[in-house]
Amino acid sequence: MVPKRLEVALTRHMTPPISNATLPGHVESNTESIQTLVNAQNKLIGKILNVAKDISPGLFGSDAVKFIQGEYRLKKGILEKVSTHYQEVAWGAVSSILDHVVLWWSPEALATRHSQGALHLKDWLHQFIQASKVPPTVLPALQNLCDALGHHVTTTAWDQLFRSAYTSAFNCQSSSFSSEGSDTGRMFAELFSLLVSLNNECEVGGEWVIGAPLLELPISEQIMVLHKMDHSIHTMRLWAIQAASHIAHTWDLNAFFLLVHGDLKNCIEELSYLKLADHTNALASASISVQVYVCTKLRAKIASEVTANAKLLKECPLGCIQTMAKICRTVSLANLHMCFPKPSYWKMDMNAAPTAPSFYVATYLGQVLLPILEVVDDCQVSNMILKIMCESWLDYIYSHSIKFSEWGALQLLTDFAFVKTWLMERSIISPTVRGHLLKNEVLRRCEGVGRLLLRNPGEAIVMHKQREKLNSESASPESLGLERMPAEMYVPNQEQWLELRAPRRCIFFFL
């Protein structure tokens, strides 16, 4: 049984964590309460010893008792030694059941009433032990309680957070996004924050400091934390890859980049605070026991797995972007299949050259390119999507073997030219991104295809070389050389494109 005074004293301390600003005053009063409890136990010891020395003075040994003025008296050194031994035994017994009392048995049991109570009490105890002078006989009991609370938090809090994050990935709530990411991503970030905090406490928290002997470090407790962290990182990465692929197939790029730039970024940031010391040199010491050696080796192995999984998670955003790029081709071809004109449209003969783009061009650009420009201001990603959609455009034409009359080739050339006009008219595009998009080589390739379809068989491509004056706004001489190169030279398979020309009729157009 725990003494009633001890239970009352512990109950007084079962409060939420306090701020550092108010800690000193509380530490002083709480330390006085513990000292009062120790003094009360010492008085009880004194009463027991007074009875024992009168009834059986020989129990303490011949040198422990003095007979003065008709009564037996214990020597001061013996009294202190017996009191210390009693306190150590009593608090050792208390320490063995204290965590059960606090978590499960007492009327204020934290495990049954407060989801975060154990974590709050653990944090408070860490602050209290560091900032106060706890009696040496009580300190081990409080430290053991703190360790037990940490173990309880690691198991129960991880179970709760991981279960919430894992189950939310398989229901409709996982697609619920805020301005910073999804609900599932937020839960994983909270889980990583907890595990990183618990791990770092085993590295530099509490009474542990960098460079402390391995025997004094909570390596076995840290192994459990790292194991759960390794499993959590692996699960989060698999969920992110699967969710990103699913969202990309719907071409909901707002949700896609909230996951990539929100969820993944937040989780990676939480893991950046992880601290893992290297104990390789300490293992070379001959004074380390077998148990400590095995635990340290196991910790190092799991720590390396955590580091490897964290590295894979850092690479995950790039992998998700690459997945989106693959899906972009499918999305582009699907949109072209829905809106691209029939082959007969491109074989028509008109007396007047076309001046406006075909109806499908704005639709195609709005369905594929516009969603990416609305959610990100990234030159690399935007250029990648523009290149893929234009290449898909060309692949769709070639794979369907669409034949072009002279008017059809001019119309296709007008359609390709409208892409630059469309980019110039979009106010949501920043000047930097617009500048990169307008210089994308794929636009010159599209123009080259249109001009190839207008050439006669065997007609040579004239290379125009004109000297241009360089100024502060012009590009490098190399890029100027590329700009002066005819657009047809950007097309690698010119002869194959020439096969798509329909039989020509004697109709002339002036460009």
TORVEXKOL-125462 format. One record per residue (C-alpha): z, y, x; residue in one letter. Coordinates in steps of 0.25 Angstrom, whole numbers, padded with zeros to 4 digits, always signed. Layout:
// residues N
ZYXA/...
This chain:
// residues 511
+0000+0000+0000M/-0003+0014+0005V/+0009+0023+0004P/+0009+0033-0008K/+0010+0045+0001R/-0002+0040+0009L/-0010+0038-0004E/-0006+0052-0008V/-0010+0058+0005A/-0024+0051+0005L/-0026+0055-0009T/-0024+0070-0006R/-0035+0069+0005H/-0046+0062-0005M/-0053+0075-0007T/-0068+0080-0004P/-0071+0085+0010P/-0066+0099+0013I/-0073+0109+0020S/-0071+0113+0035N/-0066+0126+0031A/-0054+0121+0023T/-0051+0109+0032L/-0040+0114+0041P/-0030+0117+0030G/-0033+0104+0023H/-0032+0096+0037V/-0018+0102+0039E/-0012+0099+0026S/-0018+0085+0026N/-0013+0082+0040T/+0001+0087+0036E/+0000+0077+0024S/-0004+0065+0033I/+0007+0069+0043Q/+0017+0070+0031T/+0013+0056+0027L/+0015+0051+0042V/+0029+0058+0042N/+0033+0051+0029A/+0029+0038+0035Q/+0037+0041+0047N/+0050+0044+0039K/+0048+0031+0032L/+0047+0024+0045I/+0060+0031+0050G/+0067+0026+0037K/+0063+0012+0040I/+0067+0012+0055L/+0081+0018+0052N/+0083+0006+0042V/+0078-0004+0052A/+0086+0002+0064K/+0099+0001+0056D/+0097-0013+0051I/+0090-0020+0063S/+0090-0011+0075P/+0086-0022+0084G/+0073-0022+0077L/+0068-0011+0085F/+0072-0017+0099G/+0084-0014+0108S/+0078-0002+0114D/+0073+0005+0101A/+0087+0008+0094V/+0098+0016+0099K/+0113+0016+0094F/+0118+0030+0093I/+0130+0035+0086Q/+0132+0022+0078G/+0117+0021+0073E/+0104+0015+0078Y/+0093+0024+0081R/+0079+0022+0085L/+0073+0028+0098K/+0063+0039+0095K/+0052+0032+0103G/+0054+0019+0094I/+0054+0027+0082L/+0041+0033+0085E/+0034+0020+0089K/+0038+0013+0077V/+0034+0025+0068S/+0020+0025+0075T/+0019+0010+0073H/+0022+0011+0058Y/+0013+0022+0056Q/+0001+0015+0063E/+0004+0002+0055V/+0005+0010+0042A/-0007+0018+0044W/-0015+0006+0049G/-0012-0001+0036A/-0016+0012+0028V/-0029+0013+0036S/-0033-0002+0032S/-0032+0001+0017I/-0034+0017+0016L/-0049+0016+0014D/-0047+0007+0002H/-0036+0015-0004V/-0045+0028-0003V/-0058+0022-0007L/-0053+0011-0018W/-0038+0010-0021W/-0032+0023-0023S/-0033+0031-0036P/-0042+0041-0028E/-0052+0030-0023A/-0064+0037-0018L/-0073+0025-0019A/-0072+0025-0034T/-0071+0040-0037R/-0079+0048-0027H/-0093+0044-0022S/-0092+0054-0010Q/-0076+0054-0009G/-0076+0044+0003A/-0086+0052+0010L/-0079+0065+0007H/-0065+0059+0012L/-0072+0053+0024K/-0077+0067+0028D/-0064+0073+0025W/-0056+0063+0034L/-0066+0066+0045H/-0063+0081+0045Q/-0048+0078+0043F/-0047+0069+0054I/-0054+0078+0064Q/-0047+0091+0060A/-0033+0086+0059S/-0022+0079+0067K/-0019+0067+0059V/-0007+0058+0064P/-0012+0047+0074P/-0007+0036+0065T/-0015+0041+0053V/-0028+0045+0059L/-0033+0030+0061P/-0031+0028+0046A/-0038+0041+0042L/-0050+0037+0052Q/-0051+0023+0046N/-0051+0029+0032L/-0062+0039+0036C/-0070+0027+0042D/-0068+0019+0030A/-0073+0030+0021L/-0085+0032+0030G/-0088+0017+0028H/-0087+0018+0013H/-0096+0030+0013V/-0106+0024+0021T/-0107+0011+0012T/-0105+0017-0002T/-0112+0031+0000A/-0124+0024+0007W/-0125+0014-0004D/-0125+0025-0015Q/-0134+0034-0008L/-0144+0024-0003F/-0144+0017-0017R/-0147+0030-0024S/-0158+0034-0014A/-0164+0020-0015Y/-0164+0018-0030T/-0169+0032-0032S/-0182+0028-0024A/-0186+0019-0035F/-0184+0027-0048N/-0190+0039-0053C/-0180+0048-0047Q/-0186+0046-0033S/-0198+0055-0038S/-0189+0066-0041S/-0191+0077-0031F/-0184+0090-0028S/-0187+0101-0019S/-0182+0093-0007E/-0186+0079-0010G/-0184+0067-0019S/-0171+0062-0025D/-0172+0049-0017T/-0175+0057-0004G/-0162+0066-0006R/-0154+0053-0008M/-0159+0047+0005F/-0156+0060+0012A/-0142+0060+0007E/-0140+0046+0012L/-0145+0049+0026F/-0136+0061+0026S/-0124+0052+0023L/-0128+0041+0033L/-0131+0051+0044V/-0117+0058+0042S/-0110+0045+0042L/-0117+0040+0055N/-0115+0054+0062N/-0100+0053+0059E/-0100+0040+0067C/-0107+0047+0078E/-0099+0060+0080V/-0090+0062+0068G/-0075+0061+0066G/-0068+0056+0079E/-0081+0051+0085W/-0088+0059+0095V/-0100+0057+0104I/-0097+0048+0116G/-0085+0041+0110A/-0083+0027+0114P/-0091+0017+0105L/-0078+0010+0101L/-0073+0023+0094E/-0086+0025+0086L/-0088+0019+0072P/-0101+0011+0076I/-0099+0000+0066S/-0098+0011+0054E/-0110+0018+0060Q/-0118+0005+0060I/-0117+0004+0045M/-0121+0019+0043V/-0133+0017+0052L/-0137+0004+0045H/-0137+0011+0032K/-0144+0023+0038M/-0155+0014+0043D/-0157+0007+0030H/-0157+0021+0023S/-0168+0027+0032I/-0177+0015+0031H/-0176+0015+0015T/-0178+0030+0014M/-0191+0029+0023R/-0197+0018+0015L/-0194+0026+0002W/-0200+0038+0007A/-0213+0031+0011I/-0214+0024-0002Q/-0211+0036-0010A/-0220+0045-0002A/-0232+0035-0004S/-0229+0035-0019H/-0229+0050-0020I/-0241+0052-0012A/-0249+0042-0021H/-0246+0052-0033T/-0250+0064-0024W/-0237+0071-0028D/-0237+0078-0014L/-0225+0087-0018N/-0216+0075-0020A/-0222+0068-0008F/-0219+0080+0002F/-0205+0081-0005L/-0202+0067+0000L/-0209+0069+0014V/-0204+0083+0017H/-0191+0082+0008G/-0185+0068+0008D/-0189+0063+0021L/-0186+0076+0028K/-0172+0077+0022N/-0169+0062+0026C/-0175+0064+0040I/-0166+0077+0042E/-0154+0069+0038E/-0157+0058+0048L/-0159+0069+0059S/-0144+0071+0059Y/-0141+0057+0063L/-0133+0055+0076K/-0134+0042+0083L/-0127+0041+0097A/-0133+0032+0108D/-0122+0022+0112H/-0130+0014+0122T/-0123+0019+0134N/-0109+0017+0128A/-0113+0002+0126L/-0113+0000+0141A/-0098+0001+0142S/-0091-0012+0145A/-0079-0008+0136S/-0087-0009+0123I/-0083-0021+0114S/-0093-0031+0109V/-0091-0025+0095Q/-0093-0011+0099V/-0105-0015+0107Y/-0112-0023+0095V/-0109-0012+0085C/-0115-0001+0095T/-0127-0010+0097K/-0129-0012+0082L/-0127+0003+0080R/-0138+0006+0090A/-0148-0003+0084K/-0146+0003+0070I/-0146+0017+0075A/-0160+0014+0081S/-0165+0008+0068E/-0160+0021+0061V/-0167+0030+0071T/-0180+0022+0070A/-0179+0023+0054N/-0176+0038+0055A/-0188+0039+0064K/-0197+0032+0054L/-0191+0041+0043L/-0195+0054+0051K/-0209+0048+0052E/-0209+0045+0037C/-0214+0059+0033P/-0227+0057+0041L/-0229+0043+0036G/-0228+0048+0022C/-0238+0059+0025I/-0248+0049+0030Q/-0246+0040+0018T/-0249+0053+0009M/-0262+0055+0018A/-0266+0040+0015K/-0264+0042+0000I/-0271+0056+0000C/-0284+0049+0003R/-0282+0040-0010T/-0278+0052-0018V/-0290+0060-0013S/-0300+0048-0017L/-0293+0046-0030A/-0295+0061-0034N/-0309+0061-0029L/-0312+0049-0038H/-0307+0056-0050M/-0314+0070-0048C/-0326+0068-0038F/-0339+0070-0045P/-0348+0059-0048K/-0359+0055-0038P/-0370+0061-0047S/-0364+0075-0046Y/-0367+0075-0031W/-0382+0071-0033K/-0385+0083-0042M/-0396+0092-0038D/-0394+0107-0041M/-0402+0119-0038N/-0390+0128-0034A/-0381+0125-0023A/-0366+0122-0028P/-0356+0134-0026T/-0344+0128-0032A/-0336+0115-0028P/-0336+0103-0037S/-0325+0102-0048F/-0318+0091-0041Y/-0315+0098-0028V/-0304+0107-0033A/-0298+0095-0040T/-0298+0086-0028Y/-0291+0097-0019L/-0281+0100-0030G/-0277+0085-0032Q/-0276+0081-0017V/-0275+0093-0008L/-0268+0103-0017L/-0255+0095-0018P/-0253+0094-0003I/-0255+0109-0002L/-0245+0112-0013E/-0233+0105-0006V/-0235+0106+0009V/-0239+0117+0019D/-0243+0107+0030D/-0256+0109+0037C/-0256+0094+0042Q/-0253+0088+0029V/-0263+0097+0021S/-0274+0095+0031N/-0272+0080+0031M/-0273+0080+0015I/-0286+0089+0016L/-0292+0080+0026K/-0289+0067+0018I/-0294+0072+0005M/-0307+0078+0011C/-0309+0065+0018E/-0307+0057+0005S/-0317+0067-0001W/-0327+0063+0009L/-0324+0048+0008D/-0325+0048-0007Y/-0339+0054-0006I/-0344+0044+0005Y/-0337+0032-0001S/-0344+0034-0014H/-0357+0037-0008S/-0360+0049-0016I/-0374+0055-0014K/-0376+0070-0013F/-0388+0078-0016S/-0390+0091-0009E/-0382+0098-0020W/-0371+0088-0020G/-0370+0090-0005A/-0369+0105-0007L/-0358+0103-0018Q/-0350+0094-0009L/-0351+0104+0002L/-0346+0115-0008T/-0335+0105-0012D/-0330+0103+0002F/-0331+0118+0005A/-0322+0121-0008F/-0310+0114-0001V/-0309+0126+0009K/-0310+0136-0003T/-0299+0128-0011W/-0290+0129+0001L/-0292+0144+0003M/-0289+0146-0012E/-0275+0138-0012R/-0264+0148-0010S/-0254+0137-0008I/-0260+0134+0006I/-0253+0141+0017S/-0263+0148+0027P/-0259+0139+0038T/-0262+0126+0030V/-0275+0132+0024R/-0280+0136+0038G/-0278+0121+0042H/-0284+0115+0030L/-0297+0124+0031L/-0299+0119+0045K/-0298+0105+0042N/-0309+0097+0048E/-0311+0089+0035V/-0317+0101+0028L/-0328+0102+0038R/-0330+0087+0037R/-0332+0089+0022C/-0341+0100+0024E/-0349+0092+0034G/-0351+0081+0024V/-0357+0091+0014G/-0366+0097+0024R/-0371+0083+0029L/-0375+0079+0015L/-0384+0092+0015L/-0392+0088+0028R/-0405+0081+0028N/-0406+0068+0035P/-0407+0070+0050G/-0404+0084+0050E/-0396+0088+0062A/-0383+0096+0062I/-0384+0109+0069V/-0373+0113+0077M/-0370+0128+0076H/-0363+0134+0087K/-0359+0149+0086Q/-0350+0157+0094R/-0338+0161+0087E/-0328+0172+0091K/-0314+0167+0093L/-0303+0176+0087N/-0288+0174+0085S/-0290+0167+0071E/-0301+0158+0076S/-0298+0143+0080A/-0300+0137+0094S/-0314+0136+0100P/-0313+0121+0098E/-0311+0123+0083S/-0322+0133+0082L/-0331+0123+0088G/-0328+0114+0077L/-0330+0125+0066E/-0343+0127+0072R/-0347+0113+0071M/-0355+0109+0059P/-0347+0103+0047A/-0356+0090+0048E/-0350+0087+0062M/-0337+0084+0055Y/-0342+0072+0048V/-0341+0060+0056P/-0351+0051+0048N/-0362+0060+0045Q/-0373+0050+0043E/-0365+0042+0032Q/-0363+0055+0024W/-0378+0058+0025L/-0380+0045+0017E/-0374+0052+0005L/-0385+0062+0003R/-0393+0060-0010A/-0408+0060-0009P/-0412+0075-0008R/-0421+0083-0017R/-0428+0096-0014C/-0417+0106-0017I/-0412+0116-0008F/-0399+0124-0007F/-0396+0136+0002F/-0382+0135+0008L/
